[in-house]
Amino acid sequence: MSYYDRLADLPVTVDAVDYERRERETPAFTRATTAVSLSGDGEVGRGEDVTYDADEHPISDRFDLVGEYTVDSFSETLADRDLFPDSDPDHAVFRNYRRWAFESAALDLALRQADTHLGAALDRSYDPVRFVISPSLGDPPSADALDRFRERDPDAAFKLDVGDDWTDELLAALADAGVRTVDFKAHYEDSEVAGSVDPDRYRRVAEAFPDAVLEDPAWTDETSAALDAARDRVSWDYPITDLASVRDLPFEPAWLNVKPSRFGSIESLLAVVEHCEERDVRMYGGGQFELDAGRRQIQLIASVFYPDAPNDVAPGGYNDPEPPADLPTSPLSISDVEGFR
C-alpha cells in the first residue's frame, strides 16, 4: 500500500473554516502568512499558507468547504477551486502554497477525528530531526554569525546562500565551520533572490566545501563542467513541484530538497517521497519561513522520512535577529504528536 493510500480514505468532517493572519517584520520585508483552521466534530485541524505576498494575507473568506469528505475527496474538491479568486498570484507556485495550507489542515483534522497521528497512520516512527541553521552572513559577509552559533553549540551545522561577494578569504574562513549545504539559488524568478550562474564561483565553492550538498545551480555547458566532479552532491529545490519535475531534471539527482508546500497536495508530496526512496535519492527538508503550524509540520515530515539529513527546518527562533539562548539544538526531539502537528 502506498503512503498516500494509507491516508486517502480517512474521513474528515468540516463544520467551519477560519483564517488568521500571521506577521513578522524582517530587515528586508514583512513576512505574512495565513493560518488556516478547519473545525469539525470537536476537533481543529491547522495548516499554513506561506504565499510570499503580504497583500494576499489573510486569505479572503470566499470558500465554502463545509461538508463530509475523505482526505482524497477533499483534495479533489480543492483541485476544482480557484484559490485566488480575486487576482492571479505573482508566481504560479503560490497556488500550490495555498492548496497545501488547506490539504495539510484537512489531514490534521482527519487524523484527529480518527484519534490518531501521522506516524501511526503511515506505520512510521518519529526520529530526532537533525537540522541546519540558515544565518545571514551580513554585509559585508563574514563567518562571525556562524562563530556565534558554534560558541553555543560546537556541533551546529549550516546552510548558506552563495553570494556574489564571496571572496576566497571568506571561503577559507567558512571551510571548517560546519557548512552542510550551499544554495546557489539560480532558478528563482525574483531578481532580488536569484543567485549566481558563474561557473568559476561554482567550482571554487565546490572545492571549498568538499562534503557539502550543492543546491540549485544553473545547469549549462559551463556550469556542468565546473561541477562535474561533484555531481553526486548536486541537489534541486526550487524547480521541484511534483514527480514530473523530478523526472525533468537534467540528470537523475542524488539529493532533493523536499518543501511540502511546493507540491500543493499530499498525494503529490508522497509520490515524490516514494520515488526517492525507491531510487535511493537522498532527501532533506526545507522551510518557507513558516510562522504557524507549517513549521511543526515540516519537522514532522522530516522526522518520519529523512531525520538524519541536513534539514533546513530549525525552530523559528533561529530566525530572530538575536536568537534566544535556550533554543533547542540539533537533533530536535519529536514527541507529543497529535494529528499532523
C-alpha positions in Angstrom: 0.0 0.0 0.0 1.4 3.4 -0.9 1.9 6.1 1.7 -1.0 8.1 0.2 -3.3 5.1 0.1 -2.8 4.9 3.9 -4.3 8.4 4.3 -6.6 8.9 1.3 -9.7 7.2 2.8 -9.6 8.8 6.2 -13.0 10.5 6.7 -13.0 14.2 7.5 -15.9 16.4 8.6 -15.6 20.1 8.1 -18.1 22.3 10.0 -16.3 25.7 9.8 -13.2 27.4 8.2 -11.3 30.2 9.8 -8.3 32.3 8.8 -5.8 34.2 10.9 -3.0 36.4 9.6 0.4 35.8 11.0 3.1 38.5 10.5 6.7 39.1 11.3 8.9 42.0 10.4 12.4 41.3 8.9 15.1 43.8 7.9 14.1 43.3 4.3 10.4 42.7 4.2 7.2 42.0 6.1 6.7 38.2 6.2 3.0 37.4 6.4 1.2 34.0 6.2 -2.3 32.8 6.9 -3.1 30.1 9.5 -6.0 28.0 8.2 -8.2 26.3 10.7 -10.7 23.6 9.7 -13.1 22.6 12.5 -15.4 19.6 12.9 -16.7 17.1 15.5 -15.0 19.0 18.3 -11.5 18.9 16.7 -9.5 21.6 14.8 -7.0 20.9 12.0 -4.5 23.6 11.1 -2.4 24.4 8.0 -0.5 27.5 6.8 -0.5 29.4 3.6 3.1 30.5 3.0 2.5 32.6 -0.1 5.2 35.3 -0.3 2.9 38.3 -0.9 1.8 40.1 2.3 -1.2 41.5 0.5 -2.6 38.0 0.0 -3.0 37.5 3.7 -5.2 36.7 5.4 -7.0 34.5 2.8 -10.3 36.1 1.8 -13.3 34.2 3.2 -14.6 33.0 -0.2 -14.5 29.2 0.1 -17.4 27.1 1.2 -15.7 23.9 2.3 -18.2 22.7 4.9 -19.1 19.1 4.3 -18.3 15.4 4.6 -15.2 14.2 2.8 -12.3 11.8 2.8 -8.8 13.2 2.6 -8.8 12.3 -1.1 -12.2 13.8 -1.9 -11.3 17.0 -0.1 -8.2 17.2 -2.2 -10.3 16.7 -5.4 -12.6 19.5 -4.2 -9.6 21.8 -3.9 -8.3 20.8 -7.3 -11.5 22.2 -8.8 -11.4 25.5 -7.0 -9.7 28.8 -7.9 -8.0 29.5 -4.6 -7.0 33.0 -5.8 -10.5 34.3 -6.8 -9.6 38.0 -6.6 -6.4 38.1 -8.7 -3.7 36.0 -10.2 -0.8 35.4 -7.9 2.6 36.8 -8.8 4.0 33.3 -9.2 2.2 30.1 -10.3 3.7 28.1 -7.3 1.7 30.3 -4.9 -1.3 28.3 -5.9 0.4 25.2 -4.6 1.3 27.0 -1.3 -2.3 27.9 -0.7 -3.6 24.4 -1.6 -1.1 22.9 0.8 -2.5 25.1 3.6 -6.0 23.6 3.1 -4.7 20.0 2.5 -2.4 19.9 5.5 -5.2 21.3 7.7 -7.6 18.7 6.4 -5.1 15.9 7.1 -4.5 17.3 10.6 -8.3 17.3 11.2 -8.9 13.8 9.7 -6.2 12.3 11.9 -7.5 14.0 15.0 -11.1 12.9 14.2 -9.7 9.4 13.9 -7.9 9.7 17.2 -4.5 9.0 15.5 -1.5 10.8 14.2 0.7 10.9 11.1 3.3 8.4 12.2 0.8 5.8 13.3 -1.2 6.2 10.1 1.9 5.7 8.0 3.3 3.0 10.3 6.5 5.1 10.7 8.3 6.2 13.8 9.3 9.7 14.8 13.1 10.0 15.0 15.0 13.0 16.2 15.5 15.5 13.4 18.9 16.9 12.6 18.7 20.4 11.3 20.9 23.1 9.9 20.8 26.8 10.7 20.5 29.4 7.8 22.0 32.6 9.1 22.7 35.8 7.2 26.4 36.4 6.8 25.9 40.2 7.0 27.2 43.0 4.7 30.0 42.6 4.0 29.7 38.8 4.6 31.8 37.2 7.3 32.0 34.0 9.3 31.1 35.8 12.6 27.4 34.7 12.6 28.5 31.1 12.3 31.1 31.5 15.1 28.4 32.9 17.4 26.2 29.8 16.9 29.2 27.5 17.3 30.1 29.1 20.6 26.7 27.9 21.9 26.8 24.5 20.1 30.1 23.3 18.7 28.2 20.8 16.6 26.0 23.4 14.9 25.6 22.9 11.1 24.6 25.4 8.5 23.0 26.1 5.1 24.3 29.2 3.3 23.2 31.1 0.3 26.1 31.7 -2.1 26.7 35.5 -2.7 28.4 37.3 -5.5 30.5 39.0 -2.8 32.0 35.7 -1.5 35.8 36.1 -1.7 38.5 33.4 -1.5 39.2 34.7 2.0 35.6 34.2 3.1 35.5 30.7 1.6 38.6 29.8 3.6 37.0 31.1 6.8 33.9 29.1 6.2 35.5 25.9 5.1 35.7 24.3 8.5 32.6 26.0 10.0 30.2 23.1 9.7 28.6 24.1 6.4 26.4 21.2 5.2 24.6 22.8 2.3 25.3 25.8 0.0 22.5 27.2 -2.1 23.2 28.8 -5.5 19.6 29.9 -5.9 20.0 30.0 -9.7 16.4 29.1 -10.5 14.4 31.8 -8.7 12.4 34.2 -10.9 12.7 37.1 -8.5 15.9 39.1 -9.3 16.3 40.1 -5.6 16.5 36.4 -4.7 18.1 34.8 -7.8 21.7 33.8 -7.2 24.9 33.1 -9.1 25.3 31.5 -12.5 29.1 32.0 -12.6 30.9 28.6 -13.3 34.1 29.8 -11.7 32.3 30.6 -8.5 30.6 27.2 -8.6 34.0 25.5 -8.9 35.5 27.4 -6.1 32.5 26.8 -3.8 32.5 23.0 -4.6 36.2 22.8 -3.8 35.9 24.9 -0.6 33.1 22.6 0.8 34.1 19.1 -0.5 31.4 17.4 1.6 28.5 19.9 1.3 25.3 19.5 -0.7 25.3 21.9 -3.7 21.8 23.2 -4.2 20.1 24.7 -7.3 22.9 25.5 -9.6 22.2 26.7 -13.1 22.9 23.7 -15.4 24.6 24.9 -18.5 27.6 23.5 -20.5 29.9 25.8 -18.5 28.4 25.2 -15.0 28.1 21.4 -15.6 31.8 21.2 -16.4 32.6 23.2 -13.3 30.5 20.8 -11.1 31.2 17.5 -13.0 33.4 16.1 -10.2 30.8 17.0 -7.6 27.7 15.8 -9.5 26.8 13.3 -6.7 26.4 16.3 -4.3 24.2 18.4 -6.6 20.6 18.9 -5.3 17.5 20.6 -6.5 14.9 22.7 -4.7 13.1 25.5 -6.5 12.2 23.5 -9.7 10.7 20.6 -7.7 6.8 20.8 -7.5 5.8 17.3 -8.5 7.0 13.9 -9.8 7.2 15.2 -13.4 9.5 18.0 -12.3 11.9 15.5 -10.8 11.9 13.4 -14.0 12.5 16.6 -16.0 15.8 17.4 -14.2 19.0 17.4 -16.4 20.1 14.1 -14.7 18.8 11.8 -12.0 19.7 13.5 -8.8 21.4 12.1 -5.7 19.8 14.7 -3.5 16.5 16.6 -3.4 15.3 19.4 -1.1 11.6 18.5 -0.2 9.5 21.5 0.6 6.0 20.2 1.2 4.2 23.4 0.3 5.7 23.4 -3.1 3.8 20.2 -4.0 0.3 21.6 -3.2 -1.2 18.2 -2.5 -0.4 15.5 0.0 -0.6 12.9 -2.8 2.0 14.7 -4.9 4.4 15.1 -2.0 4.2 11.4 -1.0 4.6 10.3 -4.6 7.9 12.1 -4.8 9.0 10.7 -1.4 8.2 7.2 -2.6 10.1 7.8 -5.9 13.1 9.0 -4.0 13.1 6.0 -1.6 12.8 3.6 -4.5 15.7 5.1 -6.4 17.9 5.9 -3.4 17.7 9.6 -3.8 18.6 11.3 -0.5 16.1 13.8 0.8 16.2 16.7 3.2 13.5 19.1 4.4 13.3 22.8 3.6 11.3 25.6 5.1 9.4 28.6 3.8 9.7 30.9 6.8 6.6 29.5 8.4 5.1 31.4 11.3 2.5 28.9 12.5 1.6 25.2 12.2 3.5 24.8 8.9 6.9 24.8 10.8 5.9 21.9 13.0 4.5 20.0 10.1 7.7 20.1 8.0 9.6 19.0 11.1 7.2 16.0 11.5 7.7 15.0 7.8 11.4 15.2 8.2 11.2 13.1 11.4 9.2 10.4 9.6 11.1 10.2 6.3 14.6 11.8 6.5 15.6 12.6 10.1 19.4 12.4 9.6 19.6 14.7 6.6 20.7 18.4 6.7 17.2 19.6 7.2 16.6 23.3 6.9 13.7 23.1 9.4 15.3 24.7 12.5 12.9 26.1 15.2 11.6 29.5 14.3 13.7 31.3 17.0 16.8 30.8 14.9 15.4 33.4 12.5 15.4 36.1 15.3 18.0 38.9 15.0 19.1 37.9 18.5 18.2 34.2 18.8 17.2 33.2 22.4 19.9 31.4 24.4 17.7 28.5 25.3 16.9 27.3 21.7 16.9 23.6 21.2 20.0 22.2 19.5 20.1 19.6 16.8 18.8 16.9 16.7 15.3 18.1 17.6 13.3 15.7 19.7 9.8 14.9 18.3 7.1 14.0 20.9 3.5 14.5 21.9 2.3 14.4 18.3 -1.4 14.7 17.7 -2.9 14.6 14.2 -0.4 16.3 11.9 1.0 18.7 14.5 
